[in-house]
Amino acid sequence: MKSSELNTYFGFIEFDEDVDLNLVDSITEEFKKLNQNIFNGYMNKNVALRFRKLGKHHATGLYYPSIDTMVVDFRHPTSFIHEYFHMLDDMLGDLSMKCEFDQVALQYQQLLISSVEKERKDGKEILPKKGKYNLNYFLRKCEIFARCGEIHLFRNLHIVSSLLKPEETHYFAYPDDKILNSMIGEYYTNLLDRMKNISYKIGEDVYEKDLHIASV
């Protein structure tokens, strides 16, 4: 863990004792390429990255903003990018709650509600009315931010990676709409471009990045 190249980008790295080290090497190489080509070399030493089994959580990835920790089930690395966008949302100042994201979130919410209501009229309930993963969960801006980030990568940038679920595996929570796709493209293109000039922190010290940006 101490020798992992992921330490370049995160402040702490943890591998579950059952982790496949060959898989970790593959994940590391893919993330390095994505980080340089898509996320413009972003790094944050205040964030911990932990690879664990997450069966009891009924999830393949988690992000805990209260403790600045990103967790990925190493058996399901396709959750990585979703959780990474949660981390960016949190670390860059609750971006999902800013007015600049409002129109993207509103368009997404309208499409999702319309889809759920249409299925309901057809006699299908695609979401439980109770429990964590109900409609309110999918309409939370922080979740919309992470999902729209994924959409930008696989639909607008055509990224194929084991750290990102392929588009064909997605479901109602990733609506394919021309207007939404355009809004996502504009917002996330601007966001990722601005990340070239974002400072990163190590403890209380702030450093300005001097990066060579590779072409995608």
Secondary structure in CASP SS format (residue, H / E / C, confidence):
PFRMAT SS
TARGET T0000
AUTHOR 0000-0000-0000
METHOD secondary structure of the structure
MODEL  1
M C 1.00
K C 1.00
S C 1.00
S C 1.00
E H 1.00
L H 1.00
N H 1.00
T H 1.00
Y C 1.00
F E 1.00
G E 1.00
F E 1.00
I E 1.00
E E 1.00
F E 1.00
D C 1.00
E C 1.00
D C 1.00
V C 1.00
D C 1.00
L H 1.00
N H 1.00
L H 1.00
V H 1.00
D H 1.00
S H 1.00
I H 1.00
T H 1.00
E H 1.00
E H 1.00
F H 1.00
K H 1.00
K H 1.00
L H 1.00
N H 1.00
Q H 1.00
N H 1.00
I C 1.00
F C 1.00
N C 1.00
G C 1.00
Y C 1.00
M C 1.00
N E 1.00
K E 1.00
N E 1.00
V E 1.00
A E 1.00
L E 1.00
R E 1.00
F E 1.00
R E 1.00
K C 1.00
L C 1.00
G H 1.00
K H 1.00
H H 1.00
H C 1.00
A C 1.00
T C 1.00
G E 1.00
L E 1.00
Y E 1.00
Y E 1.00
P C 1.00
S C 1.00
I C 1.00
D C 1.00
T E 1.00
M E 1.00
V E 1.00
V E 1.00
D E 1.00
F C 1.00
R C 1.00
H C 1.00
P H 1.00
T H 1.00
S H 1.00
F H 1.00
I H 1.00
H H 1.00
E H 1.00
Y H 1.00
F H 1.00
H H 1.00
M H 1.00
L H 1.00
D H 1.00
D H 1.00
M H 1.00
L C 1.00
G C 1.00
D C 1.00
L H 1.00
S H 1.00
M H 1.00
K C 1.00
C H 1.00
E H 1.00
F H 1.00
D H 1.00
Q H 1.00
V H 1.00
A H 1.00
L H 1.00
Q H 1.00
Y H 1.00
Q H 1.00
Q H 1.00
L H 1.00
L H 1.00
I H 1.00
S H 1.00
S H 1.00
V H 1.00
E H 1.00
K H 1.00
E H 1.00
R H 1.00
K H 1.00
D C 1.00
G C 1.00
K C 1.00
E C 1.00
I C 1.00
L C 1.00
P C 1.00
K C 1.00
K C 1.00
G C 1.00
K C 1.00
Y C 1.00
N C 1.00
L H 1.00
N H 1.00
Y H 1.00
F H 1.00
L C 1.00
R C 1.00
K H 1.00
C H 1.00
E H 1.00
I H 1.00
F H 1.00
A H 1.00
R H 1.00
C H 1.00
G H 1.00
E H 1.00
I H 1.00
H H 1.00
L H 1.00
F H 1.00
R H 1.00
N H 1.00
L C 1.00
H C 1.00
I C 1.00
V C 1.00
S C 1.00
S C 1.00
L C 1.00
L C 1.00
K C 1.00
P C 1.00
E H 1.00
E H 1.00
T H 1.00
H C 1.00
Y C 1.00
F C 1.00
A C 1.00
Y C 1.00
P C 1.00
D C 1.00
D C 1.00
K H 1.00
I H 1.00
L H 1.00
N H 1.00
S H 1.00
M H 1.00
I H 1.00
G H 1.00
E H 1.00
Y H 1.00
Y H 1.00
T H 1.00
N H 1.00
L H 1.00
L H 1.00
D H 1.00
R H 1.00
M H 1.00
K H 1.00
N H 1.00
I C 1.00
S C 1.00
Y E 1.00
K E 1.00
I E 1.00
G C 1.00
E C 1.00
D E 1.00
V E 1.00
Y E 1.00
E C 1.00
K C 1.00
D C 1.00
L C 1.00
H C 1.00
I C 1.00
A C 1.00
S C 1.00
V C 1.00
END
